[in-house]
Amino acid sequence: MSQHANPRTNDTDPADPSEPTYAERARTLMHLAPVATLCTTSQKHPDWPFGSIVTYGLDNKGNPTFLISTMAMHTKNILADPRASVFVMQPGGEHDPLGAARLTVMGKVTKVPKDRDADIRMQYLARHPKASYWADFADFSFYLMDTIDLYYVGGFGSMGWVSAEEYAEAKIDPLADAGPEIIDHVNADHKDSLIILACANGQTEADEVTLTAIDRLGFHLRLRIKDRYTGMRLAFPQELTSPEDARPAFVHMVKQARGTT
C-alpha cells in the first residue's frame, strides 16, 4: 500500500537562509494563482461558512481585491459580516493537491468607494482585462480585504503562520512567472538529471524524481522510492536573479553530481 513519508510540522517559519521565507512564498503564490475560493459567513445559515470561486487582484501590499456584484451571495454575506478568507493553490497543483503549495488569507472585506478605487481598478484590470466589460455595471463594485493573518502550506512537512506585516513587506520571487515553464521543461526533458541530483544527495534508491517547485534560492524534488513518496530541497550554488540564470545553475549542479567539474 502506497504511503507518504511522515511530515514534520513547523509551527513557525524556519528562517533557513537557503529557502525563501513563508512570507515570500505566500506573496509569490498570491501573485501566481489565477483564482481563489472565497469563504464568507452565510446569512441564510448563520455561523456557517459559505464558499465560492472568485478572481482577485492585489494591491501594493498584496491584499486581495475583488470586483463583485451586489447580486452575488458572497457579496450579500460580506456586507453583513466583513470577516472572510481566501484560499489559493499553486497553479497545476491539482495533479498532486496534497503536495502542492497552498495558502489561506484571513481578513475583513470592505467596499471601496468609487472615488477611491482608481489604483485598485487599474491593478485588478491589469490582471483580469476581460473584467473591464462589466466593471462599470451599476451592481458591481471593488472590494478590498484588509489582511489580518495568513497560513501557508508548502507541501508535506512545510507549514506555518505568516503575519500580515511580514507578508506586506515580502517580495515576489524573480522566478515566479517563469517557474511553471521551467518545471514543465525539466520534468519533460531532464528526468535523468533529476535522478542524478537526487542520488548525489543521498537518495540513491529513488525510482522516480519530479521537480515540483523552484525559486531564486533552490528547488524542491518529489521522490518515489518503491511504494513510498518523500521530498527533498536542493539549494542553488548562488542566488538567481532572473529566469535566465536557471539553466546554467542546473547544468552546473548536474555536472558536479556526475563528478565532471
C-alpha distance (Angstrom), angle and dihedral (degrees) to the residues before:
residue distance angle dihedral
M1 . . .
S2 3.82 . .
Q3 3.76 118.6 .
H4 3.78 139.7 172.3
A5 3.76 124.3 -121.0
N6 3.78 112.5 -96.1
P7 3.81 108.3 -91.7
R8 3.77 125.5 -134.3
T9 3.78 112.7 -133.0
N10 3.82 116.5 -139.7
D11 3.79 112.8 -158.9
T12 3.80 90.0 -171.4
D13 3.78 135.4 34.1
P14 3.82 108.1 -84.8
A15 3.83 90.6 -141.0
D16 3.82 91.2 -144.8
P17 3.83 107.4 173.2
S18 3.82 89.6 -144.0
E19 3.82 90.8 62.0
P20 3.81 134.1 53.4
T21 3.78 113.1 -105.6
Y22 3.79 119.2 -103.7
A23 3.81 86.9 -108.1
E24 3.82 91.3 57.5
R25 3.79 91.5 45.9
A26 3.80 90.9 49.0
R27 3.81 92.8 49.5
T28 3.80 90.8 48.0
L29 3.80 93.2 48.1
M30 3.81 92.0 51.3
H31 3.80 88.4 51.3
L32 3.81 92.3 52.1
A33 3.80 105.6 38.7
P34 3.83 112.4 93.4
V35 3.80 99.2 -157.6
A36 3.79 139.7 15.8
T37 3.77 140.6 -155.5
L38 3.79 107.4 -116.6
C39 3.79 114.5 -153.8
T40 3.80 118.4 -162.0
T41 3.80 133.5 166.9
S42 3.78 111.8 -93.2
Q43 3.78 117.1 -120.3
K44 3.78 93.1 -164.4
H45 3.81 91.5 52.7
P46 3.82 105.4 29.5
D47 3.82 116.9 -135.9
W48 3.79 92.5 9.5
P49 3.84 118.8 120.8
F50 3.79 116.8 -117.5
G51 3.82 117.9 -158.0
S52 3.80 128.4 -159.4
I53 3.80 138.6 162.2
V54 3.80 117.8 -108.1
T55 3.76 140.3 167.3
Y56 3.78 115.2 -129.2
G57 3.77 144.0 -167.7
L58 3.79 130.3 -149.4
D59 3.78 130.1 -128.2
N60 3.82 123.0 -145.7
K61 3.81 91.5 -80.2
G62 3.79 94.3 48.2
N63 3.81 94.7 -104.0
P64 3.82 111.5 152.7
T65 3.80 117.1 -112.3
F66 3.79 127.8 -164.2
L67 3.79 137.5 -160.3
I68 3.79 102.8 -151.7
S69 3.78 140.0 158.7
T70 3.77 127.2 -119.0
M71 3.80 86.1 -129.3
A72 3.81 91.9 64.4
M73 3.78 116.8 98.2
H74 3.81 93.3 -132.5
T75 3.83 89.9 55.0
K76 3.80 91.1 51.8
N77 3.81 88.3 50.5
I78 3.82 92.9 49.1
L79 3.78 93.6 49.6
A80 3.80 88.8 55.2
D81 3.83 97.0 40.1
P82 3.85 119.2 11.7
R83 3.82 94.7 -161.4
A84 3.80 110.2 111.6
S85 3.78 145.3 139.8
V86 3.78 135.9 -146.3
F87 3.78 125.1 -148.3
V88 3.81 122.8 -157.3
M89 3.79 132.8 179.1
Q90 3.78 132.4 -155.0
P91 3.83 108.5 -89.7
G92 3.80 108.5 -99.3
G93 3.79 90.0 18.8
E94 3.79 92.2 122.7
H95 3.83 87.5 84.0
D96 3.82 89.8 63.9
P97 3.82 105.1 10.5
L98 3.80 97.2 171.7
G99 3.80 92.3 49.6
A100 3.80 96.0 44.4
A101 3.80 126.5 94.5
R102 3.80 116.4 -101.4
L103 3.76 137.5 171.2
T104 3.80 139.2 -157.4
V105 3.81 116.2 -155.4
M106 3.80 117.4 -164.8
G107 3.79 124.7 -163.0
K108 3.77 149.7 112.6
V109 3.79 119.9 -76.3
T110 3.78 121.3 -147.7
K111 3.77 135.1 174.3
V112 3.82 115.4 -102.3
P113 3.83 113.6 -133.0
K114 3.80 113.4 -115.2
D115 3.79 92.0 -119.8
R116 3.82 91.0 56.4
D117 3.80 103.4 40.4
A118 3.84 99.5 86.5
D119 3.82 97.4 105.5
I120 3.79 94.2 40.4
R121 3.81 90.3 47.6
M122 3.81 92.0 51.3
Q123 3.81 94.1 48.0
Y124 3.80 93.9 44.3
L125 3.80 95.0 48.3
A126 3.80 91.4 46.7
R127 3.81 86.3 60.6
H128 3.81 96.1 38.8
P129 3.82 108.4 25.8
K130 3.82 93.8 170.8
A131 3.81 88.5 64.6
S132 3.81 88.4 72.7
Y133 3.82 87.0 81.3
W134 3.82 92.1 67.8
A135 3.81 102.6 20.5
D136 3.81 91.6 101.8
F137 3.79 97.8 43.9
A138 3.81 109.8 126.3
D139 3.81 94.4 -118.2
F140 3.84 95.3 49.4
S141 3.80 125.0 87.0
F142 3.77 138.2 161.8
Y143 3.80 119.1 -104.5
L144 3.80 129.6 -167.1
M145 3.79 129.0 -151.1
D146 3.79 113.4 -142.9
T147 3.81 98.7 -147.4
I148 3.81 114.9 -131.1
D149 3.81 103.5 170.5
L150 3.81 141.4 -13.5
Y151 3.80 136.3 -151.4
Y152 3.80 118.0 -155.3
V153 3.81 127.5 -164.2
G154 3.79 115.4 -172.5
G155 3.79 96.5 -176.3
F156 3.78 130.7 -78.4
G157 3.80 112.8 -1.4
S158 3.82 96.1 -0.1
M159 3.79 116.3 99.4
G160 3.77 142.4 119.3
W161 3.79 149.4 134.9
V162 3.82 122.0 -78.7
S163 3.79 121.1 -158.4
A164 3.79 119.4 -128.3
E165 3.81 89.3 -120.2
E166 3.83 93.9 53.9
Y167 3.78 90.7 46.3
A168 3.82 93.8 50.4
E169 3.81 91.3 52.0
A170 3.82 96.1 45.2
K171 3.81 122.8 103.7
I172 3.79 129.5 -132.8
D173 3.81 111.2 -107.3
P174 3.84 112.3 -103.9
L175 3.83 90.9 -130.1
A176 3.79 93.7 51.0
D177 3.80 101.0 105.4
A178 3.81 95.0 39.7
G179 3.79 94.5 42.9
P180 3.84 99.1 92.1
E181 3.82 91.6 49.9
I182 3.82 91.9 48.2
I183 3.81 91.2 48.4
D184 3.82 93.2 49.0
H185 3.81 92.1 47.8
V186 3.80 95.5 48.5
N187 3.81 93.5 45.8
A188 3.80 92.2 47.6
D189 3.80 100.0 43.5
H190 3.80 109.5 18.4
K191 3.82 108.1 44.1
D192 3.81 90.0 129.1
S193 3.80 91.0 55.9
L194 3.81 91.2 52.5
I195 3.82 90.5 53.3
I196 3.82 89.7 49.5
L197 3.81 90.5 52.4
A198 3.80 92.3 47.8
C199 3.81 92.9 48.5
A200 3.80 92.2 47.9
N201 3.80 88.2 54.9
G202 3.77 97.7 52.5
Q203 3.81 102.6 -84.5
T204 3.79 97.3 110.2
E205 3.80 95.0 151.0
A206 3.82 96.9 58.0
D207 3.80 111.9 132.4
E208 3.79 94.8 -174.0
V209 3.81 133.0 13.9
T210 3.81 126.2 -167.1
L211 3.79 129.7 -173.4
T212 3.81 107.1 -129.2
A213 3.82 105.8 169.2
I214 3.79 140.3 8.9
D215 3.80 134.9 -170.0
R216 3.78 138.4 163.4
L217 3.83 92.8 -80.5
G218 3.80 102.3 42.8
F219 3.78 147.0 -53.9
H220 3.79 143.5 -96.1
L221 3.79 125.6 -122.3
R222 3.80 128.0 -161.9
L223 3.79 113.2 -148.9
R224 3.79 131.1 -161.4
I225 3.79 113.1 -154.7
K226 3.81 107.6 -178.2
D227 3.82 103.0 -59.8
R228 3.81 96.2 -16.9
Y229 3.79 130.7 88.4
T230 3.77 126.1 -153.2
G231 3.79 138.2 157.3
M232 3.78 140.5 -133.4
R233 3.78 137.8 -174.8
L234 3.79 126.0 -139.8
A235 3.80 123.9 -164.6
F236 3.78 123.8 -136.6
P237 3.83 115.6 -117.5
Q238 3.79 87.3 -112.6
E239 3.80 137.7 2.3
L240 3.81 114.3 -78.6
T241 3.78 119.1 -133.7
S242 3.81 100.1 -171.1
P243 3.82 140.7 15.5
E244 3.82 89.2 -103.7
D245 3.80 88.8 67.7
A246 3.81 92.9 61.7
R247 3.80 100.4 77.1
P248 3.83 97.6 51.1
A249 3.82 89.6 44.6
F250 3.81 91.4 53.8
V251 3.81 92.3 45.0
H252 3.80 90.8 51.1
M253 3.81 92.4 49.8
V254 3.81 93.5 48.0
K255 3.80 91.4 49.1
Q256 3.78 89.9 50.8
A257 3.78 90.2 48.8
R258 3.79 90.1 52.4
G259 3.80 90.3 49.3
T260 3.78 93.3 -119.0
T261 3.82 97.2 124.7
